[in-house]
Amino acid sequence: MNSVDFSHLNLQPALLENLRSLNYIEMTPIQAQSLPLILAGADVIAQGQTGSGKTAAFGLGMLQKLAVQSYWVQQLVICPTRELADQVAKEIRRLARAIHNIKVLTLCGGMPFGPQIGSLEHGAHIVVGTPGRIEEHARKGNLKLDKVDTLVLDEADRMLEMGFQESLDAIIENIPARRQTLLFSATYPPQIKSIAERVMQQPEFVKVASTHDTNSIDQRFYKITTQDERMQALRLLLAAFEHESALIFCNTKAETRDIVEFLVGFGFSVVALNGDMEQKDRDRTLVLFANKSTAIMVATDVAARGLDVDDLDLVINYQVAKDPEVHTHRVGRTGRAGSKGIACSLFSDNEAHRLAQLELTIDPILETTKLPDRRLLNNAPASPAMTTIQIDGGKKQKLRPGDILGALTGTDGIDGKQVGKIHMFPNSAFVAVDKHSVKKALTKLGTDKMKGRKFRVRHVRD
Ligand code: AMP
C-alpha cells in the first residue's frame, strides 16, 4: 500500500469505498499534505489552486465528522463566485454519495432569494455559497450559524480581492469560536495572513508548488511596443494558433469590452466575461463558450475564477500578470489532462520587471518569440463548428439531458455525433449542435414532445 493512497487514512469505510468507485486511489499532493491535519482537527491554511484537488481535501475532512442525524447547519463553505460554489457543492455531493441523506445547500448571489429561504426551512447539513448572500440570510435570521463547527474559506485571496472582507467578518462573527477553520488560497498576500491571524487558531501551513507539466504547455512570450500593436498581435496569435476554445486574460472590465469590440470588427466569434454582467447573461456566455459555440472569451482574472472549462487549447495574456502565481494559474487552464496547450503572453518594456519575476519560477528560462507573419491577417477567422439551441424548459419541468438527446436523434432527427454539450437550468436548457444541422434540430425539437409536452425552442446567436 502506497503511503499516499487514501486507504492509508482513517476514513469511514463508506467514504473510502466511494473514493474507490470514483477512481480516486492516490491523494494529490495537497490532499496528502493537508488531509491528515484536517482529520486530526487542526486549523489549516493550504496554498494551492483549482485543479489541485483541494475540494476533496476539505470535503473529505468535513464529511468524516458530519453528524447526519443532526439536522442543522454544521459546516459552511464560502467561495468567491457562484460557479466555484456550484462546483464545490457538486464535488461534495459526489464525495458524500455513499452516506445517505446528507443535504448540501448552495446559497449564492444572483439567484432568487425566496426559494433559498424555503430550502433553508427544510434544513441542511452543509451550506456552500458566496459571502454577500450568506451574510444576508444570516442577518435576516434565515440561516442559523450558531451550530457551525467547520468553516471553509475557499479561494480566500479572491474573496478579499473582490471586496468581501466585511461580509466575511460579519459572517464569521456569528460562528462559534470553537470550530475548525480551513483556509484555501492560491496566493498568500499579507491580507490573507492578517485574516488568518484573526479567524484561525494556531493554523498549520501547507503549500503545494504550483507547477505545470511543462511538456503539455507551450509558453511563448512576445514583445510589443505600442497599444495598437498589442491589439494587432492578438489578431495575429488567434490567426496563427488554431483553436476551438481560446481564453484571453486582461486586467480591467473596460479592456474586456474594447478587445471584444475590436475582434468582432474582424469577424471573430468572441464574448466578454466580466463582473458587470447580470447573472443570466453570465450563465449564457459561459454555456456558449463551454459548449464551443463561441470560440474566444475575454475575461478578467476575477471573472474567470471557478470557470469550469478545462479543454482550452489556447490562452493569451494580453498583459503579463502582476503576480507570478496568477500567471501560473492563467496558463494552467490550457494543457489539462495531458492534452497539448499553447499559452502566449504579450509584454512591453513596462512589464519587463514582471517577466524577470516570472523567470524565477519558469523552467526552462523564457525566451521572446517573433510575432507570426502579418500575412496571416488576410485570412478570415474560422467560425465555430457548433451552435446553440435554447429550450424554454429545464429541471423544474423535469426535463433531462436524455429527453433532449432522445428527441434530437429520434426518427428524422440528427446524428448523435452532431450533438454537443447539454446544459440544464431550472427553467431552460441549452444544447449545442453541429451548425450544419441546426435547422433540422430546431424543427425536430420544436415539433416533438418531451415529457409529454411541447417546448418553445430558439437558435441562440452571440
Ligand atoms: P479541485 O482542485 O478540487 O477543483 O479538483 C480538481 C479535479 O480533480 C476534480 O475534478 C476532482 O474530481 C479531481 N480529483 C480530486 N482529487 C482526486 C484524486 N485524489 N484522484 C483523482 N482525481 C481527483
Boltz pocket constraint, residues with backbone or C-beta under 6 A from the ligand:
constraints:
  - pocket:
      binder: B
      contacts: [[A, 22], [A, 23], [A, 24], [A, 25], [A, 26], [A, 27], [A, 28], [A, 31], [A, 49], [A, 50], [A, 51], [A, 52], [A, 53], [A, 54], [A, 55], [A, 56], [A, 91]]
      max_distance: 6.0
